[in-house]
Amino acid sequence: MIDITHKPTTLREATATALVTVSDPATVAAVREKRVPKGDVLESARVAALFGVKKTHELIPDCHPMPIEHAEVSFDVGEMEIIVTMRVRTIYRTGVEVEAMHGASVAALTIYDMLKPIDKGVVIAGIKLLQKKGGKSDWKDRFDVPVKAAVLVISDGVASGKKEDKAGTSIMERLKKLGVEIAAQGVVADEPEAIVAQVKTWATLGIDLILTTGGTGLSPRDRTPEAIAPILDREVPGIMEAARSYGQERMPWAMMSRGIAGMIGRTLVITLPGSARGAQETMDALFPFALHVVKVQEMAFRHGL
């Protein structure tokens, strides 16, 4: 199965339909009046649909087992057709569209099986996905002008040339995939004065987003939070709370990160860990969601706020 461990947990929802047609209006009348010899067609199909949803991962090889937290099926009975509508919801890392389609298809097969003794012209005419919600694409803001970002690597080793920068490179690659423009990048040693000077300079240039990497741990030289905190106009604690929660599920040491986030004017500043893995996991946890802060600032600017 595809690795989804990097994905954040979000509310997922999908709705699918299946169409069953018959060759005689009397067949539908028998369904409505519960005169079908095999029993109550719609109630049997409803139960089968729920089983189908929950057993999807057992039959579709690449589907992940997941908690199904809500599933409901409804039937629209016409003169010559029955439309099955299956809705599934969960809070998980991947979507439930296949589960919804599988539930609808099992309901349709159940209807077919129960009606075939009295109508040889029953047809399952189609199964399709109507709607899906909850993936990262639902939370991705659109910008008229590309978001401008700056990435600052804070490391004695990288600044002195003794160590290769991997975290900063990883961050910039991820930002580019999100359509974010890298307007500036830099490297400084673990010195608060140098960190403050660079971040302030970028903020005055109108950079939308500043990401720093390094100096958020507990070694004596890790002083990025102490450098950044005093120059923030407003802290946004929820950003790093989300990052630490995400990281804690994957690495117990995430609790030791002291990263902070906040605003300098209209510029969002986020301090990421210095390790490539820690930086990447923080990016996975926060983006593209954190770009909504930039969108809010853009809208406020347009309205003169």
C-alpha positions as a Markdown table, in Angstrom:
| # | Residue | x | y | z |
|---|---|---|---|---|
| 1 | Met | 0.0 | 0.0 | 0.0 |
| 2 | Ile | 1.1 | 3.6 | -0.5 |
| 3 | Asp | 2.7 | 5.2 | 2.5 |
| 4 | Ile | 0.3 | 7.8 | 4.0 |
| 5 | Thr | 2.1 | 8.2 | 7.3 |
| 6 | His | 3.2 | 11.7 | 6.3 |
| 7 | Lys | -0.3 | 12.9 | 5.8 |
| 8 | Pro | -2.2 | 14.9 | 8.5 |
| 9 | Thr | -5.4 | 13.6 | 9.9 |
| 10 | Thr | -8.4 | 15.5 | 8.6 |
| 11 | Leu | -12.2 | 15.1 | 8.3 |
| 12 | Arg | -12.8 | 13.1 | 5.1 |
| 13 | Glu | -16.1 | 12.7 | 3.3 |
| 14 | Ala | -17.3 | 11.1 | 0.1 |
| 15 | Thr | -20.7 | 10.5 | -1.7 |
| 16 | Ala | -21.2 | 8.0 | -4.4 |
| 17 | Thr | -24.2 | 6.7 | -6.3 |
| 18 | Ala | -25.3 | 3.6 | -8.1 |
| 19 | Leu | -28.1 | 3.3 | -10.6 |
| 20 | Val | -30.2 | 0.1 | -11.0 |
| 21 | Thr | -32.8 | 0.0 | -13.7 |
| 22 | Val | -35.6 | -2.5 | -14.3 |
| 23 | Ser | -37.6 | -3.6 | -17.3 |
| 24 | Asp | -41.1 | -3.6 | -15.8 |
| 25 | Pro | -42.8 | -1.0 | -13.6 |
| 26 | Ala | -44.3 | -3.9 | -11.7 |
| 27 | Thr | -40.8 | -4.7 | -10.3 |
| 28 | Val | -40.5 | -1.3 | -8.6 |
| 29 | Ala | -44.1 | -1.6 | -7.3 |
| 30 | Ala | -43.1 | -5.0 | -5.7 |
| 31 | Val | -40.1 | -3.3 | -4.1 |
| 32 | Arg | -42.2 | -0.4 | -2.7 |
| 33 | Glu | -44.9 | -2.8 | -1.4 |
| 34 | Lys | -42.3 | -5.3 | -0.1 |
| 35 | Arg | -43.7 | -8.2 | -2.1 |
| 36 | Val | -40.3 | -9.4 | -3.5 |
| 37 | Pro | -40.0 | -13.1 | -2.6 |
| 38 | Lys | -36.4 | -12.7 | -1.3 |
| 39 | Gly | -37.5 | -10.1 | 1.2 |
| 40 | Asp | -37.3 | -6.4 | 1.9 |
| 41 | Val | -35.1 | -5.2 | -0.9 |
| 42 | Leu | -34.2 | -1.8 | 0.3 |
| 43 | Glu | -33.5 | -2.8 | 3.9 |
| 44 | Ser | -31.4 | -5.7 | 2.7 |
| 45 | Ala | -29.4 | -3.4 | 0.4 |
| 46 | Arg | -29.0 | -0.9 | 3.2 |
| 47 | Val | -27.4 | -3.5 | 5.5 |
| 48 | Ala | -25.3 | -4.8 | 2.6 |
| 49 | Ala | -24.0 | -1.3 | 1.8 |
| 50 | Leu | -22.8 | -0.8 | 5.4 |
| 51 | Phe | -21.0 | -4.1 | 5.3 |
| 52 | Gly | -19.5 | -3.2 | 2.0 |
| 53 | Val | -18.2 | 0.1 | 3.2 |
| 54 | Lys | -16.5 | -1.5 | 6.3 |
| 55 | Lys | -15.0 | -4.4 | 4.3 |
| 56 | Thr | -13.6 | -2.3 | 1.4 |
| 57 | His | -9.9 | -2.7 | 2.5 |
| 58 | Glu | -10.4 | -6.5 | 2.5 |
| 59 | Leu | -11.3 | -6.6 | -1.2 |
| 60 | Ile | -9.5 | -3.7 | -2.8 |
| 61 | Pro | -5.7 | -4.4 | -2.4 |
| 62 | Asp | -4.4 | -0.8 | -2.0 |
| 63 | Cys | -7.2 | 0.5 | 0.2 |
| 64 | His | -6.1 | 1.2 | 3.8 |
| 65 | Pro | -8.0 | -0.1 | 6.8 |
| 66 | Met | -9.6 | 2.9 | 8.5 |
| 67 | Pro | -12.2 | 3.8 | 11.1 |
| 68 | Ile | -15.5 | 4.4 | 9.4 |
| 69 | Glu | -17.1 | 6.9 | 11.7 |
| 70 | His | -20.3 | 7.6 | 9.7 |
| 71 | Ala | -22.0 | 5.8 | 6.9 |
| 72 | Glu | -25.5 | 6.3 | 5.5 |
| 73 | Val | -27.3 | 5.0 | 2.5 |
| 74 | Ser | -30.5 | 6.3 | 0.9 |
| 75 | Phe | -32.6 | 5.2 | -2.0 |
| 76 | Asp | -34.5 | 7.2 | -4.6 |
| 77 | Val | -37.1 | 4.9 | -6.1 |
| 78 | Gly | -38.5 | 6.0 | -9.5 |
| 79 | Glu | -40.8 | 4.3 | -11.9 |
| 80 | Met | -38.1 | 2.2 | -13.6 |
| 81 | Glu | -35.1 | 2.7 | -11.5 |
| 82 | Ile | -33.6 | 2.8 | -8.1 |
| 83 | Ile | -30.8 | 5.3 | -7.3 |
| 84 | Val | -28.5 | 4.3 | -4.4 |
| 85 | Thr | -26.7 | 7.2 | -2.6 |
| 86 | Met | -23.9 | 6.3 | -0.3 |
| 87 | Arg | -22.3 | 8.8 | 2.0 |
| 88 | Val | -19.2 | 8.0 | 4.2 |
| 89 | Arg | -17.3 | 10.2 | 6.7 |
| 90 | Thr | -14.2 | 9.6 | 8.8 |
| 91 | Ile | -11.3 | 11.4 | 10.4 |
| 92 | Tyr | -8.2 | 9.9 | 8.9 |
| 93 | Arg | -5.2 | 10.4 | 6.6 |
| 94 | Thr | -6.7 | 9.3 | 3.4 |
| 95 | Gly | -10.0 | 9.7 | 1.6 |
| 96 | Val | -13.1 | 7.5 | 1.7 |
| 97 | Glu | -14.2 | 7.7 | -2.0 |
| 98 | Val | -13.5 | 4.1 | -2.7 |
| 99 | Glu | -15.4 | 3.1 | 0.4 |
| 100 | Ala | -18.4 | 5.1 | -0.7 |
| 101 | Met | -18.3 | 3.6 | -4.2 |
| 102 | His | -17.9 | 0.1 | -2.8 |
| 103 | Gly | -20.9 | 0.5 | -0.5 |
| 104 | Ala | -23.0 | 1.8 | -3.3 |
| 105 | Ser | -21.9 | -1.0 | -5.6 |
| 106 | Val | -22.7 | -3.7 | -3.0 |
| 107 | Ala | -26.1 | -2.2 | -2.4 |
| 108 | Ala | -26.7 | -2.2 | -6.2 |
| 109 | Leu | -25.6 | -5.9 | -6.4 |
| 110 | Thr | -27.9 | -6.8 | -3.6 |
| 111 | Ile | -30.9 | -5.1 | -5.3 |
| 112 | Tyr | -29.9 | -7.0 | -8.6 |
| 113 | Asp | -29.7 | -10.3 | -6.8 |
| 114 | Met | -33.1 | -9.9 | -5.1 |
| 115 | Leu | -34.9 | -8.7 | -8.2 |
| 116 | Lys | -33.5 | -11.1 | -10.8 |
| 117 | Pro | -36.0 | -13.9 | -10.0 |
| 118 | Ile | -38.9 | -11.6 | -10.9 |
| 119 | Asp | -37.3 | -9.4 | -13.6 |
| 120 | Lys | -34.7 | -10.7 | -16.1 |
| 121 | Gly | -34.0 | -7.2 | -17.3 |
| 122 | Val | -32.5 | -5.7 | -14.2 |
| 123 | Val | -29.3 | -3.7 | -15.0 |
| 124 | Ile | -26.7 | -2.0 | -12.9 |
| 125 | Ala | -26.3 | 1.0 | -15.1 |
| 126 | Gly | -23.5 | 2.9 | -13.4 |
| 127 | Ile | -21.5 | 3.6 | -10.3 |
| 128 | Lys | -19.9 | 7.0 | -9.8 |
| 129 | Leu | -18.4 | 9.3 | -7.3 |
| 130 | Leu | -20.4 | 12.5 | -6.8 |
| 131 | Gln | -18.3 | 14.3 | -4.3 |
| 132 | Lys | -15.2 | 14.0 | -2.1 |
| 133 | Lys | -14.0 | 16.4 | 0.6 |
| 134 | Gly | -11.2 | 16.7 | 3.1 |
| 135 | Gly | -7.9 | 16.3 | 1.3 |
| 136 | Lys | -5.2 | 18.9 | 1.2 |
| 137 | Ser | -6.6 | 20.3 | -2.0 |
| 138 | Asp | -9.7 | 21.5 | -0.1 |
| 139 | Trp | -7.5 | 23.6 | 2.2 |
| 140 | Lys | -5.3 | 25.1 | -0.5 |
| 141 | Asp | -5.7 | 28.9 | -0.9 |
| 142 | Arg | -5.4 | 30.4 | -4.3 |
| 143 | Phe | -3.3 | 33.6 | -4.7 |
| 144 | Asp | -3.5 | 36.2 | -7.5 |
| 145 | Val | 0.2 | 36.9 | -6.9 |
| 146 | Pro | 2.6 | 34.1 | -5.9 |
| 147 | Val | 3.5 | 34.0 | -2.2 |
| 148 | Lys | 7.0 | 35.2 | -1.6 |
| 149 | Ala | 9.1 | 33.3 | 1.0 |
| 150 | Ala | 12.5 | 33.5 | 2.5 |
| 151 | Val | 14.4 | 30.6 | 4.1 |
| 152 | Leu | 17.0 | 31.2 | 6.7 |
| 153 | Val | 19.4 | 28.3 | 7.8 |
| 154 | Ile | 20.6 | 28.9 | 11.3 |
| 155 | Ser | 23.6 | 26.7 | 11.9 |
| 156 | Asp | 27.2 | 27.2 | 13.1 |
| 157 | Gly | 28.3 | 24.2 | 11.0 |
| 158 | Val | 26.6 | 25.3 | 7.8 |
| 159 | Ala | 27.7 | 28.9 | 8.2 |
| 160 | Ser | 31.4 | 27.8 | 8.6 |
| 161 | Gly | 31.2 | 25.5 | 5.7 |
| 162 | Lys | 31.9 | 22.4 | 7.8 |
| 163 | Lys | 28.4 | 21.0 | 7.3 |
| 164 | Glu | 26.1 | 20.6 | 4.3 |
| 165 | Asp | 22.7 | 22.2 | 4.4 |
| 166 | Lys | 19.9 | 19.6 | 3.9 |
| 167 | Ala | 17.1 | 21.1 | 5.9 |
| 168 | Gly | 17.0 | 24.4 | 4.1 |
| 169 | Thr | 17.2 | 22.7 | 0.7 |
| 170 | Ser | 14.3 | 20.4 | 1.7 |
| 171 | Ile | 12.2 | 23.3 | 2.8 |
| 172 | Met | 12.7 | 25.2 | -0.4 |
| 173 | Glu | 11.9 | 22.2 | -2.6 |
| 174 | Arg | 8.6 | 21.8 | -0.7 |
| 175 | Leu | 7.7 | 25.5 | -1.0 |
| 176 | Lys | 8.3 | 25.4 | -4.8 |
| 177 | Lys | 6.0 | 22.4 | -5.1 |
| 178 | Leu | 3.3 | 24.5 | -3.4 |
| 179 | Gly | 3.8 | 27.3 | -6.0 |
| 180 | Val | 5.6 | 29.6 | -3.5 |
| 181 | Glu | 8.3 | 31.8 | -4.9 |
| 182 | Ile | 11.7 | 31.7 | -3.1 |
| 183 | Ala | 12.5 | 35.4 | -2.9 |
| 184 | Ala | 15.5 | 35.1 | -0.6 |
| 185 | Gln | 17.6 | 32.6 | 1.2 |
| 186 | Gly | 20.5 | 32.9 | 3.7 |
| 187 | Val | 22.7 | 31.2 | 6.2 |
| 188 | Val | 23.7 | 32.6 | 9.6 |
| 189 | Ala | 25.5 | 31.1 | 12.7 |
| 190 | Asp | 23.6 | 30.5 | 15.9 |
| 191 | Glu | 23.9 | 34.1 | 17.0 |
| 192 | Pro | 20.8 | 35.9 | 18.1 |
| 193 | Glu | 21.9 | 39.3 | 16.7 |
| 194 | Ala | 22.5 | 37.8 | 13.2 |
| 195 | Ile | 19.2 | 36.0 | 13.2 |
| 196 | Val | 17.3 | 39.1 | 14.2 |
| 197 | Ala | 19.0 | 41.3 | 11.7 |
| 198 | Gln | 18.3 | 39.0 | 8.8 |
| 199 | Val | 14.6 | 38.3 | 9.7 |
| 200 | Lys | 13.9 | 42.0 | 10.3 |
| 201 | Thr | 15.5 | 42.9 | 6.9 |
| 202 | Trp | 13.3 | 40.4 | 5.1 |
| 203 | Ala | 10.2 | 41.5 | 6.9 |
| 204 | Thr | 10.7 | 45.1 | 5.9 |
| 205 | Leu | 11.1 | 44.0 | 2.2 |
| 206 | Gly | 7.5 | 42.7 | 2.3 |
| 207 | Ile | 8.3 | 39.0 | 2.3 |
| 208 | Asp | 5.1 | 37.1 | 3.0 |
| 209 | Leu | 6.6 | 34.1 | 4.7 |
| 210 | Ile | 9.9 | 33.6 | 6.5 |
| 211 | Leu | 10.9 | 30.1 | 7.5 |
| 212 | Thr | 14.0 | 29.5 | 9.7 |
| 213 | Thr | 15.5 | 26.1 | 10.3 |
| 214 | Gly | 17.7 | 25.4 | 13.2 |
| 215 | Gly | 18.3 | 26.5 | 16.8 |
| 216 | Thr | 14.9 | 25.3 | 18.2 |
| 217 | Gly | 16.3 | 22.5 | 20.4 |
| 218 | Leu | 17.9 | 22.4 | 23.8 |
| 219 | Ser | 21.6 | 22.6 | 23.2 |
| 220 | Pro | 23.3 | 25.7 | 24.7 |
| 221 | Arg | 23.7 | 27.3 | 21.2 |
| 222 | Asp | 20.0 | 26.8 | 20.3 |
| 223 | Arg | 18.6 | 30.3 | 20.8 |
| 224 | Thr | 16.4 | 30.9 | 17.8 |
| 225 | Pro | 13.1 | 31.2 | 19.8 |
| 226 | Glu | 14.8 | 33.6 | 22.2 |
| 227 | Ala | 15.9 | 35.7 | 19.2 |
| 228 | Ile | 12.6 | 35.7 | 17.3 |
| 229 | Ala | 10.1 | 36.0 | 20.2 |
| 230 | Pro | 10.9 | 39.7 | 21.1 |
| 231 | Ile | 10.5 | 40.9 | 17.5 |
| 232 | Leu | 7.1 | 39.3 | 16.8 |
| 233 | Asp | 4.1 | 41.7 | 16.9 |
| 234 | Arg | 1.8 | 38.7 | 17.5 |
| 235 | Glu | 2.5 | 35.1 | 18.3 |
| 236 | Val | 0.4 | 32.4 | 16.6 |
| 237 | Pro | 0.9 | 29.5 | 19.1 |
| 238 | Gly | -1.5 | 27.1 | 17.3 |
| 239 | Ile | 0.9 | 26.7 | 14.4 |
| 240 | Met | 3.7 | 25.1 | 16.4 |
| 241 | Glu | 1.2 | 23.3 | 18.6 |
| 242 | Ala | 0.0 | 21.6 | 15.4 |
| 243 | Ala | 3.5 | 20.8 | 14.3 |
| 244 | Arg | 4.5 | 19.3 | 17.7 |
| 245 | Ser | 1.3 | 17.3 | 17.9 |
| 246 | Tyr | 2.0 | 15.9 | 14.4 |
| 247 | Gly | 5.7 | 15.3 | 15.2 |
| 248 | Gln | 4.9 | 13.6 | 18.5 |
| 249 | Glu | 2.9 | 10.9 | 16.7 |
| 250 | Arg | 6.1 | 10.0 | 14.7 |
| 251 | Met | 9.0 | 10.8 | 17.0 |
| 252 | Pro | 8.9 | 11.1 | 20.8 |
| 253 | Trp | 11.7 | 13.7 | 20.7 |
| 254 | Ala | 9.3 | 16.2 | 19.0 |
| 255 | Met | 8.3 | 17.3 | 22.5 |
| 256 | Met | 11.7 | 18.9 | 22.9 |
| 257 | Ser | 11.2 | 21.4 | 20.0 |
| 258 | Arg | 10.8 | 25.0 | 21.1 |
| 259 | Gly | 9.8 | 26.4 | 17.8 |
| 260 | Ile | 7.6 | 29.4 | 17.7 |
| 261 | Ala | 5.5 | 31.2 | 15.0 |
| 262 | Gly | 4.1 | 34.7 | 14.7 |
| 263 | Met | 3.7 | 37.9 | 12.7 |
| 264 | Ile | 6.0 | 40.7 | 12.1 |
| 265 | Gly | 3.7 | 43.2 | 10.5 |
| 266 | Arg | 2.1 | 41.2 | 7.6 |
| 267 | Thr | 5.0 | 38.7 | 7.5 |
| 268 | Leu | 4.4 | 35.2 | 8.9 |
| 269 | Val | 7.6 | 33.8 | 10.6 |
| 270 | Ile | 7.9 | 30.1 | 11.5 |
| 271 | Thr | 10.9 | 28.5 | 13.2 |
| 272 | Leu | 11.5 | 24.9 | 12.1 |
| 273 | Pro | 13.9 | 22.3 | 13.5 |
| 274 | Gly | 17.4 | 22.1 | 12.1 |
| 275 | Ser | 17.3 | 18.4 | 11.1 |
| 276 | Ala | 16.2 | 17.6 | 7.6 |
| 277 | Arg | 13.7 | 15.1 | 8.9 |
| 278 | Gly | 12.3 | 17.4 | 11.5 |
| 279 | Ala | 12.0 | 20.2 | 9.0 |
| 280 | Gln | 10.3 | 18.0 | 6.5 |
| 281 | Glu | 7.8 | 16.7 | 9.1 |
| 282 | Thr | 7.0 | 20.2 | 10.2 |
| 283 | Met | 6.4 | 21.2 | 6.6 |
| 284 | Asp | 4.1 | 18.1 | 6.2 |
| 285 | Ala | 2.2 | 19.2 | 9.3 |
| 286 | Leu | 1.8 | 22.9 | 8.4 |
| 287 | Phe | 1.5 | 23.2 | 4.7 |
| 288 | Pro | -0.4 | 24.2 | 2.7 |
| 289 | Phe | -2.7 | 25.1 | 5.7 |
| 290 | Ala | -0.3 | 27.7 | 7.1 |
| 291 | Leu | -0.5 | 29.7 | 3.8 |
| 292 | His | -4.1 | 30.7 | 4.9 |
| 293 | Val | -2.4 | 33.2 | 7.2 |
| 294 | Val | -0.9 | 34.9 | 4.1 |
| 295 | Lys | -4.3 | 34.8 | 2.4 |
| 296 | Val | -5.9 | 36.6 | 5.4 |
| 297 | Gln | -3.2 | 39.2 | 5.3 |
| 298 | Glu | -3.7 | 39.7 | 1.6 |
| 299 | Met | -7.5 | 40.2 | 2.1 |
| 300 | Ala | -6.9 | 42.6 | 4.9 |
| 301 | Phe | -4.6 | 44.6 | 2.8 |
| 302 | Arg | -7.1 | 44.8 | 0.0 |
| 303 | His | -9.7 | 46.2 | 2.4 |
| 304 | Gly | -7.3 | 48.7 | 3.8 |
| 305 | Leu | -7.2 | 47.1 | 7.3 |
